[in-house]
Amino acid sequence: MSELTYDPDIPVTRPTPATEPHRKRKRPHPNGILLVILGAVFMALLDATVVNVATPTMRTDLHATGSALQLIVAGYTISYAALLITGARLGARHGFRTVFLLGLATFTLASFGCGLAPGAGVLIGARVVQGVGAGLMVPQIYSLIQLTFEGRARARALSLYATVVALAVVVGQVVGGLLVSADLFGTGWRPVFLINVPVGAALLVAAVRLLPRRTAPSSKGLDLPGVLTLTTALLLLVVPLVLGHEQHWPRWATGCLIAAVPAFALFVLVERAVARRGGAPLVPGRVLRSRDLVCGAAALFFSMAGYAGFLFSFSQHLQSGLGESAIRAGLTFAPLALGVATGSLTWQRVPARRQLHMIAAACVLAAAGYLGIGLTLRAGGQGGLVLLVLQLLWGLGLGYTTSPLLTLALSGIAPADAADASGVLTTVPQIAQVVGVAAYGSVFLSLADGPPAAGDQAASASVPGSVSAAASASAEALHATALPVAVGALLGALALVPLLRGRTGKGLAAVNRAGDN
């Protein structure tokens, strides 16, 4: 791999006192760079879920309304999702290292502001700024990985990245429960945010020392018309999906979702006009003409939407239906985390010609896991050993899907378009998770909140030791939710059919071979 921090302007001469320091300069170890950027993305993704278990304490401490609590949780996700593609372009224009450091510093300072917020209004504002920091920081990950790694090492780094993405959602619930329950120094919910400050500061110091300095900033313009239209379209989509259910889908939410369709169409027209004028569209058409990217992103969307939606519904069932604590509910997902990690770190051992088939099969495996969990818990019990095995299968299905899809989607992208493709790939999973929680979560909540059937209620009351009516309704809701989630997972497999025809994994094979010669 080429030297990333060596300055080519320094002539190669006989060592002298002036040149000796440069000769002795050591290249940062790639694993150190990977640890920094994965630590940062883990922290950013963790904050999307860690707040959920702290909302009851926030309501009491801040005297916050239900709408304020929604915005405290959703303000981060909304600003984060809306800025990802723009953040990728800023990184290409001003340097991935520079924008990453700016995003990390913004995120850390905003976390400090969240932890000290005197009221709900200030906390909402700080959460939005937190999302801005994450939106600047996270899109640089792919580009920094491409700068630092080649061949199999790059595929392994992307696998670790996918593992972090999947695990952060699960770990967030556990960490949030532990911090709130500990009530450190009587601070209640505030450590949920303040813990980011020392971690972020340490990562910032390490990033300044380790990240490659010379990243050849692009001459591409920012494409302000594209930024404005895309941001508007994303907000019209994300805001109602995040807030709609809690507010019982008011007219403004429905209107925003309808308006999102022409807004995205307008974005396409604007981008075509920018390209005709010789400008640099925010999402170049040649990026979206890559079959690997389009099919891989589609499969990734279905995979992450199902994962986030079912995880949300499953968590709600454990805590609201079965009455388990946030910590215990989080620990219940340990087999899922093990499966994700195993799949993400071992998929490269599958022969390259079989890797596309492996991804499709993994989608089917995840679908089987969803259906199995729904059936196992339908009676309202704990599931026992069977639930552990099914979660492991679910995790393996996700691990053998997400990590190779990231590699596949990037395999046909030219280096000049890497940043723009990175923006798309970071946006797709984020939007998928929002859509998954909104769609599948709404199915679960609408059924779980409904009154149980009269026969079920009478049976629960007459049989000693039987599950409560609420637990029974929640279990039925989870079972009903598992079916559309499983269908979505199968659609992920179908999205790969265009690549399976006439090809046996060329894209992944090329990536895996790229640095072996």
KABEL-V574042 format. One line per field, one symbol per residue. phi: phi as a letter, one per 30 degrees, with the letter a starting at -180 (. if undefined). A space follows every 50 residues. Layout:
phi = ???
//
This chain:
phi = .ddccdcdddddbdebedceeddddcdededddddddddddddddeddbd dedcddddeddchddddddeddddedddddddcddddddddddcjddddd dddddddddddddddcedaddddddddddeddeddddddddedddddcbb hdddddddddddddeddedddeddddddddddhehicidddecddddddd dddddddddcdddcbhedddddheededddddddddddedddcdddchhd dddddddddddddddddddddddddddidcedbeeddddddddddddddd eddddddddddddddddddddciddddddddededdddddddddcbdddd eedcdddedddddddddddddddeddcedjddjidddddddddeddeddd cddddddddcdccdedcddddddddddedddddddddddddddddddddd dddedddddddccdiddddddddddddddddddddddddddddddceedd dibbieeddddddebdd
//
